[in-house]
Amino acid sequence: MKSEIFTQFNPAIAKFFKDLEKNNNKNWFDVNRSFYEKEIKEPLKQFVAVMADLFYANDMKYIADSKKSLFRINRDIRFSKNKDPYKTNLGIYFPYSLSQVVDSKPKSIGLYLHFEREQCFIAGGLHMPSPENLRSIRNKLLDDWEEFRKITTNKLFKKEFPEVLAGERLNSAPRGYPKGHPAEEYLLLKEYTVFCSIDDKEFFSPKLPELMVKKGKVLEPFVKFLIDGAE
């Protein structure tokens, strides 16, 4: 991609990752590093810059910043049995509200875009929360569960994020929380995330930034509730 302004991601990225899956080693990556730098790394930065402008223009508090939104392609293999040095997917994360970034919370709440061959998706919420954040959100749910139910059962919300709160959950109410409480189904959750699949064509479309704004707007009441609970 030659332009300094993001237009769309190059569909050849899919082949790059397909080949990387078969040749996940430094020698192959070094030979193909120029493609990664030109067609992946730089366009990712451009995409984040475009999203920063769009979030601002739409008065949305998602933070789009290359240092905070992008992940290194190098895998952390120190404690992993899988010693492949490189990731074969892309992740782009937009935390919601500057206070989360300033406070350096263990896990921020926000909007996430994932590219993996034939496994692209947009997700939002709080994945792998710290024990403190999980406890705070559960405490908020004891009083405000009706508001949370209204948000997560909204027709538009469910249309844009068909997989609502589908993460891991406990078998019974967590210790210290009442059994049979109206919020019990939410108290069982180990994370608070929503998810929608997109196809590769949508990821490589020039309309991807617009799609992210659309999803981000629908997600806002959900992330706001979680942030209020986690603080």
C-alpha positions as YAML, in Angstrom:
chain: A
units: angstrom
residues:
- id: 1
  name: MET
  ca: [0.00, 0.00, 0.00]
- id: 2
  name: LYS
  ca: [1.67, 3.18, -1.22]
- id: 3
  name: SER
  ca: [-0.74, 5.80, 0.05]
- id: 4
  name: GLU
  ca: [0.00, 7.52, 3.33]
- id: 5
  name: ILE
  ca: [-3.75, 7.66, 3.99]
- id: 6
  name: PHE
  ca: [-5.64, 4.49, 4.79]
- id: 7
  name: THR
  ca: [-7.96, 3.28, 2.04]
- id: 8
  name: GLN
  ca: [-8.30, -0.44, 2.77]
- id: 9
  name: PHE
  ca: [-6.21, -3.42, 3.79]
- id: 10
  name: ASN
  ca: [-4.50, -5.37, 1.02]
- id: 11
  name: PRO
  ca: [-6.23, -8.77, 0.51]
- id: 12
  name: ALA
  ca: [-2.76, -10.25, -0.06]
- id: 13
  name: ILE
  ca: [-2.42, -10.13, 3.74]
- id: 14
  name: ALA
  ca: [-4.46, -13.34, 3.86]
- id: 15
  name: LYS
  ca: [-1.86, -15.16, 1.75]
- id: 16
  name: PHE
  ca: [0.95, -13.72, 3.85]
- id: 17
  name: PHE
  ca: [-0.53, -15.25, 7.00]
- id: 18
  name: LYS
  ca: [-1.34, -18.51, 5.22]
- id: 19
  name: ASP
  ca: [2.30, -18.80, 4.20]
- id: 20
  name: LEU
  ca: [3.45, -17.74, 7.66]
- id: 21
  name: GLU
  ca: [1.43, -20.58, 9.20]
- id: 22
  name: LYS
  ca: [3.51, -23.01, 7.12]
- id: 23
  name: ASN
  ca: [6.81, -21.19, 7.60]
- id: 24
  name: ASN
  ca: [6.70, -19.75, 11.09]
- id: 25
  name: ASN
  ca: [10.39, -19.05, 11.49]
- id: 26
  name: LYS
  ca: [12.74, -16.07, 11.48]
- id: 27
  name: ASN
  ca: [14.38, -16.90, 8.14]
- id: 28
  name: TRP
  ca: [11.08, -16.86, 6.25]
- id: 29
  name: PHE
  ca: [9.90, -13.75, 8.05]
- id: 30
  name: ASP
  ca: [13.11, -11.88, 7.31]
- id: 31
  name: VAL
  ca: [12.73, -12.65, 3.60]
- id: 32
  name: ASN
  ca: [9.14, -11.34, 3.70]
- id: 33
  name: ARG
  ca: [9.70, -8.53, 6.18]
- id: 34
  name: SER
  ca: [9.35, -5.80, 3.55]
- id: 35
  name: PHE
  ca: [5.80, -6.99, 2.74]
- id: 36
  name: TYR
  ca: [4.94, -7.00, 6.44]
- id: 37
  name: GLU
  ca: [6.32, -3.51, 6.96]
- id: 38
  name: LYS
  ca: [4.71, -1.99, 3.83]
- id: 39
  name: GLU
  ca: [1.39, -3.85, 3.59]
- id: 40
  name: ILE
  ca: [0.58, -4.64, 7.22]
- id: 41
  name: LYS
  ca: [2.44, -2.56, 9.78]
- id: 42
  name: GLU
  ca: [2.11, 0.83, 8.08]
- id: 43
  name: PRO
  ca: [-1.53, 0.36, 6.98]
- id: 44
  name: LEU
  ca: [-2.39, -0.67, 10.55]
- id: 45
  name: LYS
  ca: [-1.02, 2.64, 11.80]
- id: 46
  name: GLN
  ca: [-2.95, 4.47, 9.07]
- id: 47
  name: PHE
  ca: [-6.14, 2.62, 10.00]
- id: 48
  name: VAL
  ca: [-5.75, 3.58, 13.65]
- id: 49
  name: ALA
  ca: [-5.21, 7.23, 12.66]
- id: 50
  name: VAL
  ca: [-8.39, 7.18, 10.57]
- id: 51
  name: MET
  ca: [-10.31, 5.65, 13.46]
- id: 52
  name: ALA
  ca: [-9.01, 8.35, 15.81]
- id: 53
  name: ASP
  ca: [-10.47, 11.00, 13.49]
- id: 54
  name: LEU
  ca: [-13.78, 9.15, 13.14]
- id: 55
  name: PHE
  ca: [-14.17, 8.59, 16.87]
- id: 56
  name: TYR
  ca: [-13.52, 12.29, 17.49]
- id: 57
  name: ALA
  ca: [-15.93, 13.36, 14.73]
- id: 58
  name: ASN
  ca: [-18.67, 11.14, 16.18]
- id: 59
  name: ASP
  ca: [-18.02, 12.23, 19.79]
- id: 60
  name: MET
  ca: [-17.02, 8.69, 20.78]
- id: 61
  name: LYS
  ca: [-14.53, 8.17, 23.60]
- id: 62
  name: TYR
  ca: [-12.67, 5.21, 22.12]
- id: 63
  name: ILE
  ca: [-8.91, 5.72, 22.17]
- id: 64
  name: ALA
  ca: [-7.20, 5.05, 18.82]
- id: 65
  name: ASP
  ca: [-3.45, 5.29, 19.27]
- id: 66
  name: SER
  ca: [-0.85, 3.08, 17.61]
- id: 67
  name: LYS
  ca: [1.03, 2.49, 20.85]
- id: 68
  name: LYS
  ca: [-2.13, 1.46, 22.71]
- id: 69
  name: SER
  ca: [-4.20, -0.09, 19.92]
- id: 70
  name: LEU
  ca: [-1.73, -2.34, 18.10]
- id: 71
  name: PHE
  ca: [-0.04, -5.56, 19.15]
- id: 72
  name: ARG
  ca: [3.41, -6.83, 18.20]
- id: 73
  name: ILE
  ca: [3.51, -9.69, 15.71]
- id: 74
  name: ASN
  ca: [6.10, -11.43, 17.87]
- id: 75
  name: ARG
  ca: [4.63, -14.02, 20.22]
- id: 76
  name: ASP
  ca: [5.62, -14.23, 23.87]
- id: 77
  name: ILE
  ca: [6.95, -17.79, 23.94]
- id: 78
  name: ARG
  ca: [8.60, -17.71, 27.38]
- id: 79
  name: PHE
  ca: [5.93, -19.81, 29.09]
- id: 80
  name: SER
  ca: [4.33, -21.43, 26.05]
- id: 81
  name: LYS
  ca: [4.76, -24.94, 24.66]
- id: 82
  name: ASN
  ca: [4.18, -23.45, 21.22]
- id: 83
  name: LYS
  ca: [7.50, -21.92, 20.24]
- id: 84
  name: ASP
  ca: [6.39, -20.40, 16.93]
- id: 85
  name: PRO
  ca: [7.88, -16.91, 17.03]
- id: 86
  name: TYR
  ca: [5.13, -15.05, 15.15]
- id: 87
  name: LYS
  ca: [1.39, -14.55, 15.46]
- id: 88
  name: THR
  ca: [-0.72, -15.52, 12.46]
- id: 89
  name: ASN
  ca: [-3.46, -13.00, 13.20]
- id: 90
  name: LEU
  ca: [-3.94, -9.27, 13.71]
- id: 91
  name: GLY
  ca: [-5.58, -7.58, 16.67]
- id: 92
  name: ILE
  ca: [-6.57, -3.91, 16.92]
- id: 93
  name: TYR
  ca: [-7.91, -2.62, 20.24]
- id: 94
  name: PHE
  ca: [-9.62, 0.64, 21.11]
- id: 95
  name: PRO
  ca: [-9.94, 1.23, 24.89]
- id: 96
  name: TYR
  ca: [-12.93, 3.31, 25.89]
- id: 97
  name: SER
  ca: [-12.11, 6.57, 27.71]
- id: 98
  name: LEU
  ca: [-8.77, 8.14, 28.44]
- id: 99
  name: SER
  ca: [-9.10, 7.51, 32.18]
- id: 100
  name: GLN
  ca: [-8.56, 3.79, 31.60]
- id: 101
  name: VAL
  ca: [-5.30, 4.47, 29.78]
- id: 102
  name: VAL
  ca: [-4.09, 6.95, 32.39]
- id: 103
  name: ASP
  ca: [-5.00, 4.65, 35.26]
- id: 104
  name: SER
  ca: [-3.23, 1.72, 33.57]
- id: 105
  name: LYS
  ca: [-5.90, -0.77, 34.51]
- id: 106
  name: PRO
  ca: [-4.85, -4.43, 34.16]
- id: 107
  name: LYS
  ca: [-7.36, -4.94, 31.38]
- id: 108
  name: SER
  ca: [-9.17, -2.07, 29.73]
- id: 109
  name: ILE
  ca: [-12.72, -2.11, 28.41]
- id: 110
  name: GLY
  ca: [-13.31, -1.32, 24.77]
- id: 111
  name: LEU
  ca: [-13.78, -2.32, 21.13]
- id: 112
  name: TYR
  ca: [-11.66, -4.99, 19.39]
- id: 113
  name: LEU
  ca: [-11.11, -5.96, 15.74]
- id: 114
  name: HIS
  ca: [-9.54, -9.32, 14.90]
- id: 115
  name: PHE
  ca: [-8.23, -10.63, 11.58]
- id: 116
  name: GLU
  ca: [-7.45, -14.29, 11.15]
- id: 117
  name: ARG
  ca: [-8.01, -16.17, 7.94]
- id: 118
  name: GLU
  ca: [-11.72, -17.07, 7.81]
- id: 119
  name: GLN
  ca: [-12.06, -16.12, 11.50]
- id: 120
  name: CYS
  ca: [-12.49, -12.36, 11.49]
- id: 121
  name: PHE
  ca: [-14.59, -10.75, 14.19]
- id: 122
  name: ILE
  ca: [-15.43, -7.58, 16.07]
- id: 123
  name: ALA
  ca: [-15.83, -7.84, 19.82]
- id: 124
  name: GLY
  ca: [-16.27, -5.57, 22.80]
- id: 125
  name: GLY
  ca: [-16.37, -5.44, 26.56]
- id: 126
  name: LEU
  ca: [-13.96, -6.80, 29.14]
- id: 127
  name: HIS
  ca: [-11.93, -9.95, 28.44]
- id: 128
  name: MET
  ca: [-9.97, -11.67, 31.23]
- id: 129
  name: PRO
  ca: [-10.76, -9.05, 33.91]
- id: 130
  name: SER
  ca: [-8.63, -8.64, 36.99]
- id: 131
  name: PRO
  ca: [-10.18, -10.08, 40.18]
- id: 132
  name: GLU
  ca: [-10.75, -6.53, 41.42]
- id: 133
  name: ASN
  ca: [-12.58, -5.43, 38.28]
- id: 134
  name: LEU
  ca: [-14.64, -8.60, 38.18]
- id: 135
  name: ARG
  ca: [-15.70, -8.10, 41.80]
- id: 136
  name: SER
  ca: [-16.59, -4.44, 41.20]
- id: 137
  name: ILE
  ca: [-18.73, -5.25, 38.17]
- id: 138
  name: ARG
  ca: [-20.52, -8.02, 40.04]
- id: 139
  name: ASN
  ca: [-21.24, -5.61, 42.90]
- id: 140
  name: LYS
  ca: [-22.74, -3.12, 40.46]
- id: 141
  name: LEU
  ca: [-24.89, -5.86, 38.94]
- id: 142
  name: LEU
  ca: [-26.48, -6.59, 42.33]
- id: 143
  name: ASP
  ca: [-28.19, -3.20, 42.17]
- id: 144
  name: ASP
  ca: [-28.29, -2.38, 38.47]
- id: 145
  name: TRP
  ca: [-29.01, -5.75, 36.85]
- id: 146
  name: GLU
  ca: [-32.21, -4.46, 35.23]
- id: 147
  name: GLU
  ca: [-30.26, -1.75, 33.39]
- id: 148
  name: PHE
  ca: [-27.72, -4.36, 32.27]
- id: 149
  name: ARG
  ca: [-30.44, -6.70, 31.04]
- id: 150
  name: LYS
  ca: [-32.06, -3.86, 29.11]
- id: 151
  name: ILE
  ca: [-28.74, -3.09, 27.38]
- id: 152
  name: THR
  ca: [-27.89, -6.69, 26.50]
- id: 153
  name: THR
  ca: [-31.37, -7.66, 25.29]
- id: 154
  name: ASN
  ca: [-31.86, -4.58, 23.11]
- id: 155
  name: LYS
  ca: [-32.81, -5.72, 19.59]
- id: 156
  name: LEU
  ca: [-30.26, -3.54, 17.80]
- id: 157
  name: PHE
  ca: [-27.53, -4.60, 20.23]
- id: 158
  name: LYS
  ca: [-28.25, -8.29, 19.65]
- id: 159
  name: LYS
  ca: [-28.40, -7.73, 15.89]
- id: 160
  name: GLU
  ca: [-24.96, -6.11, 15.80]
- id: 161
  name: PHE
  ca: [-23.45, -8.47, 18.39]
- id: 162
  name: PRO
  ca: [-25.27, -11.81, 18.07]
- id: 163
  name: GLU
  ca: [-23.03, -13.58, 20.60]
- id: 164
  name: VAL
  ca: [-23.81, -11.77, 23.85]
- id: 165
  name: LEU
  ca: [-22.05, -12.82, 27.07]
- id: 166
  name: ALA
  ca: [-21.03, -16.19, 25.63]
- id: 167
  name: GLY
  ca: [-17.76, -16.49, 27.56]
- id: 168
  name: GLU
  ca: [-16.81, -18.81, 30.41]
- id: 169
  name: ARG
  ca: [-19.01, -18.90, 33.49]
- id: 170
  name: LEU
  ca: [-19.18, -20.48, 36.94]
- id: 171
  name: ASN
  ca: [-21.50, -23.37, 37.76]
- id: 172
  name: SER
  ca: [-22.91, -21.64, 40.82]
- id: 173
  name: ALA
  ca: [-22.99, -18.18, 42.37]
- id: 174
  name: PRO
  ca: [-19.50, -16.88, 43.26]
- id: 175
  name: ARG
  ca: [-18.50, -16.97, 46.92]
- id: 176
  name: GLY
  ca: [-19.95, -14.06, 48.85]
- id: 177
  name: TYR
  ca: [-22.84, -13.49, 46.42]
- id: 178
  name: PRO
  ca: [-26.43, -14.55, 47.05]
- id: 179
  name: LYS
  ca: [-27.90, -17.54, 45.25]
- id: 180
  name: GLY
  ca: [-31.19, -16.93, 43.50]
- id: 181
  name: HIS
  ca: [-30.56, -13.21, 43.02]
- id: 182
  name: PRO
  ca: [-32.20, -11.80, 39.84]
- id: 183
  name: ALA
  ca: [-28.69, -10.99, 38.56]
- id: 184
  name: GLU
  ca: [-27.36, -14.50, 39.17]
- id: 185
  name: GLU
  ca: [-27.00, -15.34, 35.46]
- id: 186
  name: TYR
  ca: [-24.70, -12.32, 35.15]
- id: 187
  name: LEU
  ca: [-22.82, -12.97, 38.39]
- id: 188
  name: LEU
  ca: [-21.75, -16.36, 37.04]
- id: 189
  name: LEU
  ca: [-19.80, -14.78, 34.19]
- id: 190
  name: LYS
  ca: [-16.00, -14.78, 34.27]
- id: 191
  name: GLU
  ca: [-15.84, -12.09, 31.56]
- id: 192
  name: TYR
  ca: [-18.21, -9.59, 30.01]
- id: 193
  name: THR
  ca: [-17.81, -9.70, 26.25]
- id: 194
  name: VAL
  ca: [-19.93, -9.57, 23.11]
- id: 195
  name: PHE
  ca: [-18.94, -10.77, 19.68]
- id: 196
  name: CYS
  ca: [-19.89, -10.72, 16.00]
- id: 197
  name: SER
  ca: [-18.25, -12.54, 13.11]
- id: 198
  name: ILE
  ca: [-17.40, -10.69, 9.93]
- id: 199
  name: ASP
  ca: [-16.15, -12.21, 6.70]
- id: 200
  name: ASP
  ca: [-12.81, -11.52, 5.09]
- id: 201
  name: LYS
  ca: [-14.46, -9.30, 2.46]
- id: 202
  name: GLU
  ca: [-15.68, -6.94, 5.18]
- id: 203
  name: PHE
  ca: [-12.21, -6.74, 6.70]
- id: 204
  name: PHE
  ca: [-10.67, -5.87, 3.33]
- id: 205
  name: SER
  ca: [-13.43, -3.43, 2.39]
- id: 206
  name: PRO
  ca: [-12.81, 0.35, 2.26]
- id: 207
  name: LYS
  ca: [-15.95, 0.59, 4.40]
- id: 208
  name: LEU
  ca: [-14.26, -1.13, 7.37]
- id: 209
  name: PRO
  ca: [-13.79, 2.16, 9.32]
- id: 210
  name: GLU
  ca: [-17.51, 2.93, 8.90]
- id: 211
  name: LEU
  ca: [-18.37, -0.54, 10.15]
- id: 212
  name: MET
  ca: [-16.21, -0.04, 13.23]
- id: 213
  name: VAL
  ca: [-17.96, 3.26, 14.00]
- id: 214
  name: LYS
  ca: [-21.36, 1.59, 13.61]
- id: 215
  name: LYS
  ca: [-20.42, -1.26, 15.93]
- id: 216
  name: GLY
  ca: [-18.75, 1.10, 18.38]
- id: 217
  name: LYS
  ca: [-21.85, 3.25, 18.72]
- id: 218
  name: VAL
  ca: [-24.06, 0.26, 19.48]
- id: 219
  name: LEU
  ca: [-21.47, -1.01, 21.97]
- id: 220
  name: GLU
  ca: [-21.19, 2.25, 23.94]
- id: 221
  name: PRO
  ca: [-23.96, 1.65, 26.55]
- id: 222
  name: PHE
  ca: [-22.44, -1.75, 27.30]
- id: 223
  name: VAL
  ca: [-18.87, -0.52, 27.80]
- id: 224
  name: LYS
  ca: [-20.06, 2.49, 29.79]
- id: 225
  name: PHE
  ca: [-21.90, 0.19, 32.19]
- id: 226
  name: LEU
  ca: [-18.80, -1.96, 32.64]
- id: 227
  name: ILE
  ca: [-16.54, 1.04, 33.18]
- id: 228
  name: ASP
  ca: [-18.88, 2.47, 35.80]
- id: 229
  name: GLY
  ca: [-18.81, -0.90, 37.52]
- id: 230
  name: ALA
  ca: [-15.04, -1.41, 37.29]
- id: 231
  name: GLU
  ca: [-14.09, 2.00, 38.70]
...
